[in-house]
Amino acid sequence: MSEAQLSMEQIDTLLIAAVAAPSMHNTQPWRFEVSGNVIDVFLDGSRALPAEDPTGRAMRIAAGAATFNLRCAAASLSYSSWFGLVPDPARPDLVARVVVEPTDNPDHALKELAQQIPRRHTNREPARPVRVLVEERMALSQAAMADGAELTWLPADKVDEVLRLLIDTDLREIGDWHRRAERSHWVGGERSTDGIPSSVLGPRSAAYPSPVRDLGTRPTDQTRMQATFEAEPTLAILSTVGDSLTDQLTAGLALQHTLLAATRDGLKAAFLNQLLEYDDLRRTVQRITGKPGYAHMVIRFGHSTGQATTPRRPISTFVHTAPSER
Ligand SMILES: Cc1cc2nc3c(=O)[nH]c(=O)nc-3n(C[C@H](O)[C@H](O)[C@H](O)COP(=O)(O)O)c2cc1C
């Protein structure tokens, strides 16, 4: 085995980290090809969400997040990693290539973040009444910026504006059978490999509009416990300057960098991305930030308790290794 040749054990470590990334409805819309020291990241079109993510933006964000995890895991194995985002017209589903090389000097920041990968989970519980400090906000803004995105923290009046927009998404969704049918395919009940189990939906909010997205689809989800959520949620918008396919992958890298840094700092995150699933509301959200660009994630940060986890598919279902290496 050459120095640059990854062992099966190392491939497992890298891919277990990659698939721990967040993805809309936990579709895990990626697959990987490993050849020598090269890992290619592909979108898996069979896991698309045509009603809620018709352009595939959420899939690309997820693939970007998985790529960031790959780089962190490579650093934890004492590899340096070089990567390219490669929207190749000839292979439209190939989105990123990560090349790893052994090094005596792995990236320590990435190595540290690798420890947070299994600890990061979307958390839909109410936040404790503990402020997210300015220093904590700055650290997360820097994490987003390091990978090419911007995190805008919203002041209270802008948070209210965003929460009011949520009413509009609910009204639109009532009449949209396709979105509701798609959601019930992926969310609710017990799940062992993908999708969102009812057990991680968190409580229903006693107030409306709620700072947590209620993804419940089943009659039993509608009657689950209620809780009072924070009256002034801490919201931040993750945006990029452009909205090309590469920008959307970049947003995913920056998202995961931010979420791992948040986990390190004891913060939990959940998302109100229904706002970005409608083009006009997405533009409004970006306008609310007061900056040019394109919003990719509406993130609610907080010091929440509870740690609900979503399942992942077995690694063998994601990966294709060049036959000579099997
Ligand atoms: C692009 C994208 C959009 C998402 N939108 C939402 C959302 O609007 N509300 C929400 O509660 N979770 C949202 N999620 C979180 C996923 O539901 C979550 O990542 C997935 O269920 C896997 O769970 P985990 O993050 O705990 O690993 C989103 C994730 C991604 C990557």
Ligand as a Chemical Component Dictionary entry (heavy atoms), coordinates in Angstrom:
data_LIG
# 
_chem_comp.id                   LIG 
_chem_comp.type                 NON-POLYMER 
_chem_comp.pdbx_formal_charge   0 
_chem_comp.three_letter_code    LIG 
# 
loop_
_chem_comp_atom.comp_id 
_chem_comp_atom.atom_id 
_chem_comp_atom.alt_atom_id 
_chem_comp_atom.type_symbol 
_chem_comp_atom.charge 
_chem_comp_atom.model_Cartn_x 
_chem_comp_atom.model_Cartn_y 
_chem_comp_atom.model_Cartn_z 
_chem_comp_atom.pdbx_ordinal 
LIG C1  C1  C 0 -30.130 22.787 3.681  1  
LIG C2  C2  C 0 -30.727 22.331 4.980  2  
LIG C3  C3  C 0 -31.975 22.805 5.369  3  
LIG C4  C4  C 0 -32.531 22.433 6.594  4  
LIG N1  N1  N 0 -33.724 22.977 6.981  5  
LIG C5  C5  C 0 -34.203 22.711 8.203  6  
LIG C6  C6  C 0 -35.345 23.406 8.695  7  
LIG O1  O1  O 0 -35.908 24.282 8.038  8  
LIG N2  N2  N 0 -35.790 23.113 9.941  9  
LIG C7  C7  C 0 -35.171 22.183 10.737 10 
LIG O2  O2  O 0 -35.619 21.979 11.862 11 
LIG N3  N3  N 0 -34.080 21.503 10.295 12 
LIG C8  C8  C 0 -33.572 21.760 9.066  13 
LIG N4  N4  N 0 -32.433 21.139 8.636  14 
LIG C9  C9  C 0 -31.767 20.181 9.530  15 
LIG C10 C10 C 0 -32.006 18.722 9.104  16 
LIG O3  O3  O 0 -33.339 18.349 9.374  17 
LIG C11 C11 C 0 -31.015 17.835 9.848  18 
LIG O4  O4  O 0 -29.727 18.188 9.475  19 
LIG C12 C12 C 0 -31.236 16.362 9.551  20 
LIG O5  O5  O 0 -32.470 15.923 10.025 21 
LIG C13 C13 C 0 -30.130 15.528 10.177 22 
LIG O6  O6  O 0 -30.115 15.716 11.575 23 
LIG P1  P1  P 0 -28.850 16.282 12.330 24 
LIG O7  O7  O 0 -28.589 17.650 11.839 25 
LIG O8  O8  O 0 -29.223 16.234 13.767 26 
LIG O9  O9  O 0 -27.682 15.365 12.011 27 
LIG C14 C14 C 0 -31.836 21.520 7.436  28 
LIG C15 C15 C 0 -30.575 21.021 7.034  29 
LIG C16 C16 C 0 -30.026 21.434 5.832  30 
LIG C17 C17 C 0 -28.640 20.947 5.451  31 
# 
loop_
_chem_comp_bond.comp_id 
_chem_comp_bond.atom_id_1 
_chem_comp_bond.atom_id_2 
_chem_comp_bond.value_order 
_chem_comp_bond.pdbx_ordinal 
LIG C1  C2  SING 1  
LIG C2  C3  SING 2  
LIG C2  C16 DOUB 3  
LIG C3  C4  DOUB 4  
LIG C4  N1  SING 5  
LIG C4  C14 SING 6  
LIG N1  C5  DOUB 7  
LIG C5  C6  SING 8  
LIG C5  C8  SING 9  
LIG C6  O1  DOUB 10 
LIG C6  N2  SING 11 
LIG N2  C7  SING 12 
LIG C7  O2  DOUB 13 
LIG C7  N3  SING 14 
LIG N3  C8  DOUB 15 
LIG C8  N4  SING 16 
LIG N4  C9  SING 17 
LIG N4  C14 SING 18 
LIG C9  C10 SING 19 
LIG C10 O3  SING 20 
LIG C10 C11 SING 21 
LIG C11 O4  SING 22 
LIG C11 C12 SING 23 
LIG C12 O5  SING 24 
LIG C12 C13 SING 25 
LIG C13 O6  SING 26 
LIG O6  P1  SING 27 
LIG P1  O7  DOUB 28 
LIG P1  O8  SING 29 
LIG P1  O9  SING 30 
LIG C14 C15 DOUB 31 
LIG C15 C16 SING 32 
LIG C16 C17 SING 33 
# 
